[in-house]
Amino acid sequence: MLLVGIWNGGLSDESVEDMANSNLHVMRFLDLSLEDDVPDHSVLSRFRTRLTKAGAWDALLVQINRQIAGYQVTVTTDCHVDASITHSPRKPKTQPTYEVVNDREERDDESDSPVMS
């Protein structure tokens, strides 16, 4: 999860937790199923602090980068697009079409021509 935060632009631990709960790609990378509990953001913070105090954080990142290079994988920064449908309060640009309904029946006593007096 710490790597997910780094690779997505230095996300906060809370944002990483949210991603792990909602993003299927992140869940798959973390080998989590929809039913699994995601570690709380405070767990990430405590884990990072323990790695740093032990002097293992930098060495761990060097080892991970070495493995990534060994597989010839390139980690790049990209843009994520949310394509979910949202309701907009704006009016549509097209005019609505109205159906004309003839609900008045023609009567026989009405003449088609104007009456002259």
Wavefront OBJ file of the C-alpha trace (Angstrom):
o trace
v 0.000 0.000 0.000
v 2.921 2.333 0.636
v 4.073 1.776 -2.942
v 0.586 2.571 -4.249
v 0.802 5.900 -2.454
v 4.243 6.673 -3.907
v 3.361 5.596 -7.438
v 0.187 7.682 -7.441
v 1.887 10.976 -6.758
v 2.642 10.751 -3.052
v -0.874 10.199 -1.781
v -1.738 10.585 1.860
v -2.281 7.415 3.864
v -6.009 8.206 4.003
v -6.137 8.474 0.195
v -4.280 5.180 -0.196
v -6.770 3.530 2.140
v -9.641 4.954 0.073
v -8.054 3.697 -3.162
v -7.546 0.235 -1.684
v -11.237 0.170 -0.767
v -12.597 1.441 -4.087
v -10.168 0.883 -6.985
v -10.256 -2.633 -8.435
v -6.792 -2.274 -10.006
v -5.295 -1.359 -6.642
v -7.174 -4.185 -4.943
v -5.791 -6.650 -7.458
v -2.238 -5.304 -7.039
v -2.593 -5.707 -3.271
v -4.099 -9.194 -3.738
v -7.273 -8.153 -1.918
v -10.777 -9.368 -2.627
v -13.928 -7.307 -2.220
v -14.614 -9.037 1.105
v -11.149 -8.410 2.605
v -10.542 -5.768 5.238
v -8.151 -3.031 4.117
v -5.568 -1.891 6.683
v -6.392 1.454 8.266
v -4.361 4.538 7.306
v -2.831 4.586 10.794
v -1.389 1.099 10.174
v 0.423 2.460 7.108
v 1.824 5.358 9.083
v 3.058 3.138 11.927
v 4.585 0.652 9.460
v 6.445 3.413 7.582
v 7.713 4.837 10.897
v 8.992 1.422 12.023
v 10.746 0.868 8.670
v 12.385 4.285 8.901
v 13.534 3.787 12.523
v 15.007 0.410 11.599
v 16.848 1.995 8.654
v 15.109 -0.401 6.279
v 12.869 1.982 4.311
v 15.508 3.240 1.862
v 17.039 -0.210 1.416
v 13.598 -1.664 0.764
v 12.883 0.933 -1.940
v 16.263 0.262 -3.571
v 15.497 -3.468 -3.645
v 12.020 -2.886 -5.100
v 13.444 -0.600 -7.809
v 16.048 -3.247 -8.611
v 13.340 -5.888 -9.039
v 11.242 -3.586 -11.207
v 14.244 -2.877 -13.431
v 14.955 -6.617 -13.630
v 11.507 -7.197 -15.096
v 12.001 -4.229 -17.431
v 8.875 -2.562 -16.089
v 8.544 1.188 -16.353
v 6.586 3.012 -13.688
v 5.266 6.294 -15.023
v 2.975 8.992 -13.769
v -0.353 9.056 -15.548
v -3.699 10.724 -15.298
v -6.659 8.763 -13.973
v -9.998 9.662 -15.478
v -13.216 9.089 -13.592
v -15.823 8.219 -16.203
v -18.744 7.762 -13.862
v -22.077 9.237 -14.859
v -23.223 12.192 -12.796
v -26.421 14.206 -12.887
v -25.983 17.767 -14.017
v -28.249 20.658 -13.027
v -27.585 22.352 -16.369
v -30.251 22.553 -19.023
v -29.713 20.593 -22.233
v -28.624 22.606 -25.264
v -31.236 21.025 -27.505
v -34.834 22.170 -27.405
v -37.314 19.589 -26.169
v -39.769 18.272 -28.729
v -43.434 18.598 -27.931
v -46.171 16.386 -29.279
v -49.214 18.203 -30.617
v -52.356 16.461 -29.521
v -55.670 17.177 -31.221
v -58.086 16.655 -28.401
v -60.846 18.807 -29.913
v -63.259 17.154 -32.258
v -64.549 18.991 -35.288
v -68.210 19.836 -35.062
v -70.499 19.818 -38.068
v -72.116 23.120 -37.182
v -68.831 25.046 -37.430
v -68.059 26.463 -40.808
v -64.610 26.527 -42.299
v -64.988 30.022 -43.722
v -65.142 33.197 -41.686
v -68.594 34.566 -41.071
v -69.354 37.974 -42.572
v -71.881 40.144 -40.909
l 1 2 3 4 5 6 7 8 9 10 11 12 13 14 15 16 17 18 19 20 21 22 23 24 25 26 27 28 29 30 31 32 33 34 35 36 37 38 39 40 41 42 43 44 45 46 47 48 49 50 51 52 53 54 55 56 57 58 59 60 61 62 63 64 65 66 67 68 69 70 71 72 73 74 75 76 77 78 79 80 81 82 83 84 85 86 87 88 89 90 91 92 93 94 95 96 97 98 99 100 101 102 103 104 105 106 107 108 109 110 111 112 113 114 115 116 117
